[in-house]
Amino acid sequence: MTINLNTIEKIRHFNRFYTQIFGLLDNKFIESDYSLAQARILFELGKKINLVSRDLSMQLYLDPAYLSRLLVRFENQGLIRKKKSLEDTRKQILSLTSAGKSVLEKLQDMSNHQITRSLTNTSKEDHMHLIKAMEKIEHIFTGEKPPSKTFTLRSHRSGDIGYITYRHAIFYSQAHGFDTSFDAYVATGLSEFVMQYDSQKEHLWVAEDGQIPVGSIAIVNTGENVAQLRWFLIEPTVQGNGLGKKMLDEALKFCKRQNYQKIILWTVSNLDAARHLYGQSGFQLTTTRTHQIWGQELTEELWEIHLV
């Protein structure tokens, strides 16, 4: 595979930024008496048991001879102890002494303080986005499959209308080139929904990952036992985790409980993932119309599903 040079440069730029922020090029770890490699050894010994030097060398990508010298130094300082393995007497199990645990605790406190200082003037939402971005980077470089997610759905509350409007505007502008008339279209519809909200026949759900909104879906009453599915959006960062199906299933169950006879929805022909999900859930394409809308020529599609 050929990697774009611009991509490589952006990764190198991030590496330079990251090492500078956390001082990873300094000779000492956060102004302590220990190097980064020495601190990492203590961290690993503090969180894992029954470690031998070979395992430690592989985990930290350290040269065995270099690691051996560091371990001898730690042992002379009284920070670690070695004990023969009961399963294999040729191996020596490494562990921290009380003095080693005390040093590790101080290093952890220093590290926590450094990160806290680096995140001054940031919000909890910023922290959640940062964690997700770091997890994504880790998964990309290791090739490991991300762990399964547990999302929650809740009813809308104050602030959600602004979130849904903003995220629709940003997503469709960036992904599909919609102009600002689409912002007005979404904002007008949501405003009318809130002002005329009928809790017995309508509902608006917001999906969350932890406490971070990651999607929305709504059922709007159009009269004559017909519901309309609207404002269905899943954040790109969580797509592919089954959230869309979960949200759509919840909306369908609501409509059945409220004795709707039919559900309709409007979409556009280039939203392949959404259209595939609608088809899987039993919706059928019934009408198309191509015209100029939201700054470009689009083919709108009407999909329907009969519940009785």
C-alpha positions, -999 to +999 in steps of 0.1 A: +000+000+000+013+035-009+008+060+019+002+096+009+031+119+018+008+144+033-006+117+056+030+108+067+038+145+074+007+150+094+016+119+116+051+132+120+038+166+130+015+150+156+045+130+169+065+162+173+036+180+190+029+151+214+066+146+224+069+183+230+037+186+251+048+158+275+085+164+274+093+129+261+126+141+246+139+152+280+166+132+297+145+128+328+108+118+332+089+148+343+119+164+361+123+132+382+155+113+388+144+086+363+145+084+326+114+076+305+126+040+301+132+036+338+098+050+347+081+027+322+098-003+338+085+007+372+050+013+358+049-021+342+061-039+374+035-020+394+005-031+373+015-067+364+026-097+385+048-126+376+068-106+351+102-119+340+128-098+322+122-114+288+085-104+290+094-069+301+118-065+272+092-076+247+065-053+261+087-022+263+107-030+231+139-026+251+172-043+243+176-072+267+212-062+277+201-026+283+171-038+304+194-061+324+216-032+333+186-011+344+172-040+365+206-044+383+206-007+391+171-009+405+180-040+425+211-022+440+188+008+449+164-016+467+135-008+443+130-043+429+135-079+441+140-111+421+126-145+430+130-178+413+098-190+395+082-221+411+073-233+376+106-227+359+136-222+382+156-208+353+134-177+354+133-150+380+101-132+388+104-094+391+085-073+417+086-040+434+098-036+469+081-012+494+107+015+483+099+007+447+062+011+452+068+044+470+089+057+440+062+045+416+035+063+435+054+096+434+060+092+396+023+085+391+013+116+410+038+136+390+023+122+357-012+129+369-003+164+377+013+170+343-018+157+325-041+178+347-020+209+340-020+201+302-058+199+302-065+232+320-095+251+306-109+220+289-144+204+294-155+169+302-168+167+267-133+176+254-119+148+276-143+122+262-134+132+226-097+131+234-100+096+248-120+084+218-094+099+194-066+082+214-084+048+213-089+052+176-052+059+170-043+028+191-067+006+172-054+018+138-018+012+146-023-022+164-049-035+140-069-047+170-107-047+167-122-021+189-141-034+219-179-036+216-196-004+226-226-001+249-247+029+239-277+043+257-308+060+243-327+087+262-355+111+256-346+146+244-340+174+269-329+210+270-299+216+247-306+187+224-323+207+197-292+229+193-270+198+192-291+180+166-293+211+144-255+218+147-244+182+140-267+178+110-254+211+096-218+201+101-221+165+090-240+172+057-219+202+049-186+183+053-197+149+039-221+159+012-216+196+005-250+209+016-252+247+019-266+267+048-302+264+035-301+229+049-293+243+084-325+264+082-345+234+070-334+213+100-338+242+125-373+250+113-384+214+115-370+209+150-385+242+162-420+232+150-415+197+166-407+212+200-435+238+199-462+212+188-447+182+207-473+155+214-456+131+239-483+105+233-476+101+196-441+116+191-407+110+205-371+123+200-342+101+211-306+110+217-280+083+217-251+086+241-217+070+245-210+076+281-223+112+285-214+123+250-243+126+224-235+105+194-267+104+174-304+112+172-337+099+157-373+111+160-408+100+152-432+128+142-470+125+139-482+135+104-518+126+111-541+098+099-521+071+118-489+079+098-456+086+115-426+102+099-390+092+109-368+123+110-333+136+121-317+102+120-280+108+124-250+088+138-217+104+145-190+091+121-168+082+151-192+055+163-206+042+130-203+005+124-211-005+160-247-015+155-260+018+169-281+027+138-300-005+139-306-001+177-320+034+172-342+024+142-356-006+161-365+016+190-383+040+168-403+011+151-413-004+185-426+030+196-447+034+164-462-001+169-470+007+206-488+039+194-508+019+168-494+037+138-503+021+105-474+034+085-441+051+088-426+073+061-392+089+058-374+111+033-338+107+024-315+113-006-302+087-031-265+091-022-268+081+015-260+044+008-255+033+044-288+047+056-307+034+026-292-001+033-304+001+069-339+012+059-342-017+035-330-042+061-357-029+085-385-034+060-388+000+044-395+002+007-387+030-018-419+044-032-412+078-047-383+098-061-379+134-072-348+151-085-345+188-081-322+216-069-321+217-031-295+226-004-271+241-030-270+211-054-291+188-076-303+158-054-326+130-058-349+128-028-365+095-020-396+086+000-395+053+019-424+036+036-432+007+058-466-006+067-471-018+102-506-034+098 
